[in-house]
Amino acid sequence: MELCIMLLECCSQERTYLRYYGLLGQRFCMINKVHQENFEKCFVQQYSMIHRLETNKLRNVAKFFAHLHGTDALPWHVLSYIRLTEEDTTSSSRIFIKILFQELSEHLGIRLLNERLNDPTMLESFESIFPKDNPKNTRFCINFFTSIGLGGLTENLREYLKNMPHLIMQQQKQVSESESDDESGSSDSSDSGTAISESDSASSDESDSGSDGRRRKRRRK
């Protein structure tokens, strides 16, 4: 762990980002999975304290991790730690995310990056970056990526936001149908209960009339 921290610290201290550090980190990750796991921990730790870094250090750290992700030295599921909403980000974390994705776009190209982000096996890891839980968060994400020149990554979100009123109507329709089914089921059960009680009362009336008839016959005898 100390090796990874030292390498990241040296990278952040440089006046400009040196690709040499990214290549070193990539090599360490390829040699031993322990280093890969340690760099994952470093990513989470650095992002949680990103507001403490100066702009220059922040830029170098973002480019370092972009290199590791772009070369698949780090698994992409670590990006699930990033939650891109107005409430969950600061100006520093937005700069970090901006540089990270711009560098990934340069490494992979916008088309390949888009394919990677829409990989069905990785969608759960990117739900926090491309949120669909709230229209406000969805719009914020679309506006953010559009403002940094990567609006092409949000095509699915735009389509989702466009179809959201239709989806809401479908959900409301399903809820109303389920409620009507419940009401009809309860009314059927009440009707059956009423029928049973009526049959019980009818049978009791018949038994009463039968007993009265027997009493009259005995008196005549």
PAZAPA-4460 file (N, C-alpha, C; in steps of 0.05 Angstrom, whole numbers, plus 32768, in hexadecimal, padded with zeros to 4 digits):
% residues 221
    n_x    n_y    n_z   ca_x   ca_y   ca_z    c_x    c_y    c_z   seq   type   mol
   8011   7FE8   8000   8000   8000   8000   8011   8019   8000     1      M     A
   8028   8018   800F   8039   802F   8011   8045   8036   7FF6     2      E     A
   804B   8021   7FE6   8056   8026   7FCB   8043   8036   7FB9     3      L     A
   8029   802E   7FBA   8015   803B   7FAA   8011   8058   7FB3     4      C     A
   8010   805C   7FCD   800D   8077   7FD8   8024   8089   7FD0     5      I     A
   803D   807E   7FD2   8054   808D   7FCB   8054   8095   7FAD     6      M     A
   804D   8082   7F9C   804C   8087   7F7F   8037   809D   7F79     7      L     A
   8020   809B   7F86   800B   80AF   7F81   8013   80CA   7F8C     8      L     A
   8021   80CA   7FA2   802A   80E4   7FAE   803F   80F1   7F9D     9      E     A
   8051   80E1   7F92   8066   80EC   7F80   8059   80F8   7F67    10      C     A
   8045   80EA   7F5D   8037   80F3   7F45   8029   810E   7F4A    11      C     A
   801C   8110   7F61   800D   8128   7F67   801F   8140   7F6C    12      S     A
   8038   813C   7F73   804A   8152   7F79   8057   815E   7F60    13      Q     A
   8055   8151   7F4A   8060   815B   7F31   8051   8174   7F28    14      E     A
   8060   8186   7F1A   8053   819F   7F10   803F   8198   7EFB    15      R     A
   8045   8185   7EE9   8032   817B   7ED5   8032   815D   7ED7    16      T     A
   801C   8151   7ECD   801A   8134   7ECE   802F   8127   7EBC    17      Y     A
   803D   8113   7EC8   8051   8103   7EB9   8045   80E7   7EB4    18      L     A
   8044   80E0   7E9B   8039   80C5   7E93   8049   80AF   7E9F    19      R     A
   8062   80B5   7EA6   8074   80A1   7EB3   8067   8094   7ECB    20      Y     A
   805A   80A4   7EDC   804D   809A   7EF4   8035   8088   7EED    21      Y     A
   8026   808F   7ED9   8010   807E   7ED1   801A   8063   7EC7    22      G     A
   8030   8063   7EB8   803B   804A   7EAE   8046   8039   7EC4    23      L     A
   8052   8046   7ED9   805B   8037   7EF0   8044   802A   7EFF    24      L     A
   802F   803A   7F03   8017   802F   7F11   800A   8018   7F01    25      G     A
   8009   801B   7EE7   7FFE   8006   7ED6   800E   7FED   7ED8    26      Q     A
   8029   7FF0   7ED8   803A   7FD8   7EDA   8037   7FCA   7EF5    27      R     A
   8035   7FD9   7F0A   8032   7FCD   7F25   8017   7FBD   7F26    28      F     A
   8002   7FC9   7F1B   7FE8   7FBB   7F1B   7FE9   7FA2   7F0B    29      C     A
   7FF8   7FA2   7EF5   7FF9   7F8A   7EE4   800A   7F74   7EF0    30      M     A
   801E   7F7C   7F00   8030   7F68   7F0C   8022   7F59   7F23    31      I     A
   8015   7F68   7F34   800A   7F5D   7F4D   7FEE   7F68   7F52    32      N     A
   7FDB   7F56   7F57   7FBF   7F5F   7F5C   7FBD   7F6E   7F77    33      K     A
   7FD0   7F6A   7F89   7FD0   7F78   7FA2   7FD4   7F96   7F9D    34      V     A
   7FE5   7F9D   7F8B   7FE9   7FB9   7F84   7FD0   7FC5   7F78    35      H     A
   7FC2   7FB5   7F68   7FA9   7FBE   7F5B   7F94   7FC5   7F71    36      Q     A
   7F92   7FB3   7F84   7F7F   7FB8   7F9A   7F87   7FD0   7FAA    37      E     A
   7FA1   7FD4   7FAE   7FAA   7FEB   7FBD   7FA4   8005   7FAE    38      N     A
   7FA7   8005   7F94   7FA1   801D   7F84   7F83   8022   7F84    39      F     A
   7F73   800D   7F86   7F56   8011   7F89   7F50   8020   7FA3    40      E     A
   7F5D   8018   7FB9   7F5A   8025   7FD3   7F63   8042   7FD1    41      K     A
   7F79   8046   7FC3   7F84   8061   7FC0   7F70   8073   7FB1    42      C     A
   7F63   8068   7F9D   7F4F   8077   7F8D   7F39   8080   7FA0    43      F     A
   7F2E   806E   7FB0   7F18   8075   7FC2   7F21   8089   7FD6    44      V     A
   7F39   8086   7FE1   7F44   8098   7FF5   7F49   80B4   7FE9    45      Q     A
   7F54   80B5   7FD1   7F5A   80CF   7FC5   7F40   80DD   7FBE    46      Q     A
   7F2C   80CF   7FB4   7F13   80DC   7FAD   7F04   80E7   7FC5    47      Y     A
   7F06   80D8   7FDB   7EF9   80E1   7FF4   7F06   80FA   8000    48      S     A
   7F1F   80FE   7FF9   7F2E   8116   8004   7F35   8129   7FED    49      M     A
   7F27   8128   7FD7   7F2F   8137   7FC0   7F2D   8155   7FC5    50      I     A
   7F1B   815D   7FD7   7F18   817A   7FDD   7F30   8186   7FEB    51      H     A
   7F42   8175   7FF5   7F5A   817F   8002   7F71   8184   7FEF    52      R     A
   7F6F   817A   7FD7   7F85   817C   7FC4   7F84   8197   7FB5    53      L     A
   7F9C   81A1   7FAF   7F9E   81B8   7F9E   7F97   81B0   7F81    54      E     A
   7F90   81C4   7F71   7F87   81BE   7F56   7F9C   81AF   7F46    55      T     A
   7FB5   81B5   7F49   7FCA   81A8   7F3A   7FCD   818B   7F42    56      N     A
   7FCC   8186   7F5D   7FCE   816A   7F67   7FB5   815A   7F5E    57      K     A
   7F9E   8167   7F5F   7F85   815A   7F57   7F86   8152   7F3A    58      L     A
   7F91   8163   7F29   7F93   815D   7F0C   7FA5   8145   7F08    59      R     A
   7FBC   8145   7F15   7FCF   812F   7F12   7FC4   8114   7F1B    60      N     A
   7FB6   8114   7F32   7FAA   80FC   7F3D   7F94   80F1   7F2A    61      V     A
   7F84   8104   7F1F   7F6E   80FB   7F0D   7F7A   80EF   7EF4    62      A     A
   7F8F   80FB   7EE9   7F9C   80F0   7ED1   7FA9   80D5   7ED6    63      K     A
   7FB4   80D2   7EEE   7FC1   80B9   7EF6   7FAC   80A2   7EF6    64      F     A
   7F96   80A7   7F03   7F81   8092   7F04   7F73   808E   7EE9    65      F     A
   7F72   80A3   7ED9   7F67   80A0   7EBE   7F78   808D   7EAD    66      A     A
   7F93   808F   7EB1   7FA5   807E   7EA3   7FA1   8061   7EAC    67      H     A
   7F9E   805C   7EC6   7F9A   8041   7ED0   7F80   8035   7EC6    68      L     A
   7F6B   8045   7EC5   7F51   803B   7EBB   7F52   8037   7E9C    69      H     A
   7F5F   804A   7E8F   7F60   8048   7E71   7F70   8030   7E67    70      G     A
   7F83   8027   7E77   7F93   800F   7E6F   7F89   7FF6   7E7D    71      T     A
   7F72   7FF8   7E8A   7F66   7FE1   7E99   7F78   7FD6   7EAE    72      D     A
   7F8A   7FE6   7EB8   7F9A   7FDE   7ECF   7F89   7FDE   7EE9    73      A     A
   7F75   7FEF   7EEA   7F62   7FF0   7F00   7F47   7FE7   7EF6    74      L     A
   7F38   7FD7   7F05   7F1D   7FD0   7EFD   7F0A   7FE8   7EFF    75      P     A
   7EF7   7FEA   7EEC   7EE6   8001   7EEA   7ED1   8003   7F00    76      W     A
   7ECD   7FED   7F0E   7EB8   7FED   7F23   7EBF   8000   7F3A    77      H     A
   7ED8   8009   7F3C   7EE0   801B   7F51   7ED3   8037   7F4C    78      V     A
   7ECA   803C   7F34   7EBD   8056   7F2E   7EA1   8058   7F3B    79      L     A
   7E97   8041   7F45   7E7D   8042   7F53   7E7E   8052   7F6D    80      S     A
   7E97   8058   7F76   7E99   8069   7F8E   7E92   8086   7F88    81      Y     A
   7E93   808E   7F6F   7E8C   80AA   7F67   7E6D   80AC   7F64    82      I     A
   7E62   80BF   7F72   7E45   80C4   7F6F   7E42   80E1   7F64    83      R     A
   7E39   80E2   7F4A   7E38   80FC   7F3C   7E1D   8109   7F3F    84      L     A
   7E19   8117   7F55   7E01   8127   7F59   7E0A   8142   7F64    85      T     A
   7DF8   8155   7F64   7DFF   8170   7F6D   7E05   8170   7F8B    86      E     A
   7DF7   815F   7F9A   7DFB   815E   7FB7   7E14   814F   7FBF    87      E     A
   7E1B   813B   7FAF   7E31   8129   7FB7   7E4C   8131   7FAC    88      D     A
   7E4D   8147   7F9D   7E67   814F   7F92   7E6D   816C   7F9A    89      T     A
   7E87   8171   7F9B   7E91   818D   7FA0   7E9F   8197   7F87    90      T     A
   7EA8   81AF   7F88   7EB6   81BA   7F70   7ECF   81AA   7F6A    91      S     A
   7EDD   81A1   7F7F   7EF5   8191   7F7C   7EEF   8176   7F6F    92      S     A
   7EDB   8169   7F7A   7ED4   814E   7F6F   7ECA   8150   7F52    93      S     A
   7EBD   8166   7F4B   7EB3   8169   7F30   7ECB   816D   7F1D    94      R     A
   7EDF   817C   7F26   7EF7   8180   7F16   7F05   8165   7F12    95      I     A
   7F06   8155   7F27   7F13   813A   7F26   7F04   8129   7F12    96      F     A
   7EE9   8128   7F13   7EDA   8117   7F01   7EDD   8121   7EE4    97      I     A
   7EDD   813C   7EE1   7EE1   8147   7EC6   7EFB   813F   7EBA    98      K     A
   7F11   8141   7EC8   7F2B   813A   7EBD   7F2D   811C   7EB9    99      I     A
   7F22   810C   7ECB   7F22   80EF   7EC9   7F15   80E6   7EAF   100      L     A
   7EFD   80F0   7EAA   7EEE   80E7   7E92   7EF9   80F3   7E78   101      F     A
   7F03   810B   7E7A   7F10   8117   7E62   7F29   8107   7E5A   102      Q     A
   7F38   80FF   7E6E   7F50   80EF   7E68   7F49   80D3   7E5E   103      E     A
   7F34   80C7   7E69   7F2B   80AD   7E5F   7F21   80B0   7E42   104      L     A
   7F14   80C6   7E3C   7F0B   80CA   7E21   7F23   80CD   7E0D   105      S     A
   7F38   80D9   7E17   7F50   80DB   7E06   7F5E   80C0   7E03   106      E     A
   7F5E   80B0   7E18   7F6B   8096   7E18   7F5C   8083   7E05   107      H     A
   7F42   8081   7E09   7F31   806D   7DFB   7F22   8077   7DE3   108      L     A
   7F1D   8091   7DE2   7F0B   809B   7DCE   7EEE   809B   7DD8   109      G     A
   7EDE   80AE   7DD0   7EC3   80B1   7DDA   7EB2   8098   7DD5   110      I     A
   7EB5   808C   7DBD   7EA5   8075   7DB6   7EAB   805D   7DC8   111      R     A
   7EC4   8057   7DCC   7ECC   8040   7DDC   7EC5   8045   7DFA   112      L     A
   7EC9   805E   7E02   7EC2   8065   7E1E   7EA4   8061   7E23   113      L     A
   7E94   8069   7E0F   7E77   8067   7E11   7E6F   8049   7E12   114      N     A
   7E7C   8039   7E02   7E76   801C   7E03   7E7D   8010   7E1E   115      E     A
   7E94   8019   7E29   7E9C   800E   7E43   7E89   8016   7E59   116      R     A
   7E7F   802F   7E58   7E6D   8038   7E6D   7E51   802C   7E6A   117      L     A
   7E4A   8021   7E52   7E30   8015   7E4D   7E32   7FF6   7E4D   118      N     A
   7E48   7FEC   7E57   7E4C   7FCF   7E58   7E37   7FC4   7E6C   119      D     A
   7E25   7FB1   7E63   7E10   7FA7   7E75   7E1B   7F9B   7E8F   120      P     A
   7E33   7F8F   7E8E   7E3E   7F83   7EA6   7E48   7F97   7EBA   121      T     A
   7E4B   7FB1   7EB2   7E56   7FC5   7EC3   7E42   7FDB   7ECA   122      M     A
   7E2A   7FD9   7EC1   7E16   7FEE   7EC5   7E12   7FF6   7EE2   123      L     A
   7E12   7FE2   7EF4   7E0E   7FE7   7F10   7E25   7FF8   7F1B   124      E     A
   7E3D   7FF5   7F11   7E54   8005   7F1B   7E52   8022   7F12   125      S     A
   7E43   8028   7EFD   7E41   8043   7EF2   7E27   8051   7EF9   126      F     A
   7E16   8043   7F08   7DFC   804F   7F0F   7DFF   8069   7F1F   127      E     A
   7E14   806A   7F30   7E18   8082   7F40   7E23   8099   7F30   128      S     A
   7E30   8093   7F19   7E3B   80A9   7F08   7E25   80B3   7EF5   129      I     A
   7E14   80A0   7EEC   7DFE   80A7   7EDA   7DE4   80A0   7EE8   130      F     A
   7DDC   80B0   7EFB   7DC5   80A9   7F0C   7DAA   80AC   7EFD   131      P     A
   7D98   8099   7F03   7D7D   8099   7EF8   7D68   8099   7F0F   132      K     A
   7D71   809E   7F27   7D5F   809D   7F3E   7D4D   80B5   7F40   133      D     A
   7D57   80CC   7F35   7D48   80E5   7F38   7D4D   80F6   7F1F   134      N     A
   7D38   8102   7F14   7D3C   8113   7EFC   7D50   812A   7F00   135      P     A
   7D50   8135   7F19   7D63   814A   7F1F   7D80   8141   7F1C   136      K     A
   7D86   8129   7F27   7DA1   811E   7F25   7DA8   8117   7F08   137      N     A
   7D94   810D   7EFA   7D99   8105   7EDE   7DA0   811E   7ECD   138      T     A
   7D91   8134   7ED1   7D97   814D   7EC3   7DB2   8158   7ECA   139      R     A
   7DB9   8156   7EE4   7DD3   8161   7EED   7DEA   8152   7EDF   140      F     A
   7DE7   8137   7EDD   7DFC   8127   7ED0   7DFE   812E   7EB3   141      C     A
   7DE7   8131   7EA5   7DE7   8138   7E89   7DF5   8153   7E84   142      I     A
   7DED   8166   7E95   7DF9   8181   7E92   7E17   8181   7E98   143      N     A
   7E1F   8171   7EAC   7E3B   8170   7EB3   7E4C   8165   7E9C   144      F     A
   7E45   814E   7E91   7E54   8143   7E7B   7E53   8153   7E61   145      F     A
   7E3C   8161   7E5D   7E3A   8172   7E46   7E4D   818A   7E49   146      T     A
   7E4F   8195   7E61   7E60   81AC   7E66   7E7E   81A6   7E63   147      S     A
   7E86   818D   7E66   7EA2   8186   7E64   7EA8   817A   7E48   148      I     A
   7E95   817C   7E36   7E99   8172   7E1B   7E95   8155   7E17   149      G     A
   7E88   8147   7E29   7E84   812A   7E27   7E66   8123   7E28   150      L     A
   7E56   8134   7E1B   7E39   8130   7E1B   7E31   8116   7E0D   151      G     A
   7E43   810B   7DFC   7E3D   80F2   7DEF   7E3A   80DB   7E01   152      G     A
   7E45   80DD   7E1A   7E43   80C7   7E2D   7E28   80C6   7E3A   153      L     A
   7E17   80DA   7E36   7DFD   80DB   7E44   7DE6   80D6   7E32   154      T     A
   7DEA   80C9   7E1B   7DD4   80C4   7E08   7DBE   80B3   7E15   155      E     A
   7DC7   809E   7E24   7DB3   808D   7E31   7DA3   809C   7E47   156      N     A
   7DB1   80AE   7E55   7DA4   80BE   7E6A   7D8F   80D1   7E5D   157      L     A
   7D97   80DD   7E47   7D84   80EF   7E39   7D6B   80E0   7E30   158      R     A
   7D6F   80C8   7E25   7D58   80B7   7E1D   7D47   80B0   7E34   159      E     A
   7D54   80A9   7E4A   7D46   80A1   7E63   7D35   80B9   7E6D   160      Y     A
   7D41   80D0   7E6D   7D34   80E8   7E77   7D1C   80F0   7E65   161      L     A
   7D20   80EB   7E4B   7D0B   80F1   7E37   7CF3   80DE   7E3B   162      K     A
   7CF8   80C5   7E42   7CE3   80B1   7E45   7CD8   80B0   7E62   163      N     A
   7CE4   80C0   7E74   7CDC   80BE   7E90   7CBE   80C3   7E95   164      M     A
   7CB1   80D8   7E88   7C94   80DC   7E8D   7C84   80C3   7E85   165      P     A
   7C8C   80B6   7E6F   7C7E   809E   7E66   7C81   8087   7E7A   166      H     A
   7C9A   8085   7E85   7C9F   8070   7E99   7C8F   8075   7EB2   167      L     A
   7C8E   808E   7EBA   7C7E   8095   7ED3   7C61   808E   7ECF   168      I     A
   7C56   8094   7EB7   7C3A   808E   7EB1   7C35   8070   7EB2   169      M     A
   7C48   8061   7EA7   7C46   8043   7EA8   7C46   8039   7EC4   170      Q     A
   7C58   8044   7ED5   7C59   803B   7EF1   7C3F   8042   7F00   171      Q     A
   7C35   805A   7EFB   7C1B   8062   7F08   7C04   8050   7EFE   172      Q     A
   7C05   8049   7EE5   7BF0   8037   7EDA   7BF1   801C   7EE7   173      K     A
   7C0A   8011   7EEA   7C0D   7FF7   7EF7   7C04   7FF8   7F14   174      Q     A
   7C0A   800E   7F22   7C02   8011   7F3E   7BE3   8012   7F40   175      V     A
   7BD7   8022   7F2E   7BB9   8024   7F2F   7BAC   8009   7F28   176      S     A
   7BB8   7FFA   7F15   7BAD   7FE0   7F0E   7BB0   7FCC   7F26   177      E     A
   7BC6   7FCD   7F33   7BCA   7FBB   7F4A   7BB6   7FC2   7F61   178      S     A
   7BB2   7FDD   7F64   7B9E   7FE5   7F79   7B82   7FDC   7F72   179      E     A
   7B7B   7FDF   7F58   7B60   7FD6   7F4F   7B5D   7FB8   7F52   180      S     A
   7B72   7FA9   7F4D   7B71   7F8C   7F50   7B6D   7F85   7F6E   181      D     A
   7B7B   7F93   7F7F   7B77   7F8F   7F9C   7B5B   7F95   7FA5   182      D     A
   7B50   7FAB   7F9A   7B34   7FB2   7FA2   7B20   7F9E   7F98   183      E     A
   7B24   7F94   7F7F   7B11   7F80   7F74   7B14   7F66   7F84   184      S     A
   7B2C   7F5F   7F8C   7B30   7F47   7F9C   7B22   7F49   7FB7   185      G     A
   7B24   7F60   7FC4   7B17   7F64   7FDE   7AF9   7F64   7FDB   186      S     A
   7AEE   7F70   7FC5   7AD1   7F70   7FC0   7AC7   7F54   7FBB   187      S     A
   7AD6   7F44   7FAC   7ACE   7F28   7FA7   7ACD   7F18   7FC1   188      D     A
   7AE1   7F1C   7FD2   7AE1   7F0E   7FEB   7ACA   7F16   7FFD   189      S     A
   7AC3   7F30   7FFC   7AAC   7F3A   800C   7A92   7F2F   8001   190      S     A
   7A90   7F2E   7FE6   7A78   7F22   7FDA   7A74   7F05   7FE2   191      D     A
   7A8A   7EF6   7FE1   7A89   7EDA   7FE8   7A82   7ED6   8005   192      S     A
   7A8C   7EE8   8016   7A86   7EE7   8032   7A68   7EED   8037   193      G     A
   7A5D   7F00   8027   7A41   7F07   802A   7A30   7EEF   8021   194      T     A
   7A38   7EE2   800B   7A29   7ECB   8001   7A28   7EB5   8015   195      A     A
   7A3F   7EB0   8021   7A41   7E9B   8035   7A2F   7EA1   804D   196      I     A
   7A30   7EBA   8056   7A1F   7EC1   806D   7A01   7EBF   8066   197      S     A
   79FA   7EC6   804D   79DE   7EC4   8044   79D5   7EA6   8044   198      E     A
   79E7   7E95   8039   79E0   7E79   8038   79DE   7E6D   8054   199      S     A
   79EF   7E77   8066   79EE   7E6D   8082   79D3   7E76   808F   200      D     A
   79CB   7E8F   808A   79B2   7E98   8095   799A   7E89   8089   201      S     A
   799C   7E83   806F   7986   7E74   8062   7984   7E58   806E   202      A     A
   799A   7E4B   8072   799A   7E30   807D   7990   7E31   809A   203      S     A
   7997   7E46   80A9   798D   7E48   80C4   796F   7E4C   80C5   204      S     A
   7965   7E5C   80B1   7948   7E60   80AF   7939   7E46   80A9   205      D     A
   7945   7E37   8096   7939   7E1D   808F   7938   7E0A   80A7   206      E     A
   794E   7E0A   80B7   794E   7DF8   80CE   793A   7E01   80E3   207      S     A
   7937   7E1C   80E6   7923   7E26   80F9   7907   7E1E   80F0   208      D     A
   7901   7E22   80D6   78E6   7E1B   80CD   78E1   7DFD   80D0   209      S     A
   78F5   7DED   80CB   78F2   7DD0   80CE   78EC   7DC8   80EB   210      G     A
   78FA   7DD5   80FD   78F5   7DCE   811A   78DA   7DD7   8122   211      S     A
   78D0   7DEE   8118   78B5   7DF8   811F   78A0   7DE4   8114   212      D     A
   78A4   7DDA   80FC   7891   7DC6   80F1   788F   7DAD   8102   213      G     A
   78A5   7DA3   810B   78A5   7D8B   811B   7897   7D8F   8136   214      R     A
   789A   7DA7   8141   788C   7DAD   815A   786E   7DAD   8157   215      R     A
   7864   7DB9   8140   7848   7DBA   813B   783C   7D9D   8138   216      R     A
   784B   7D8C   812A   7841   7D70   8126   783F   7D62   8141   217      K     A
   7851   7D66   8153   7850   7D59   816D   7838   7D63   817D   218      R     A
   7832   7D7D   817B   781B   7D87   818A   7800   7D7B   817F   219      R     A
   77FE   7D77   8165   77E6   7D6C   8159   77E2   7D4F   8163   220      R     A
   77F8   7D40   8165   77F6   7D25   816E   77ED   7D24   818B   221      K     A
***
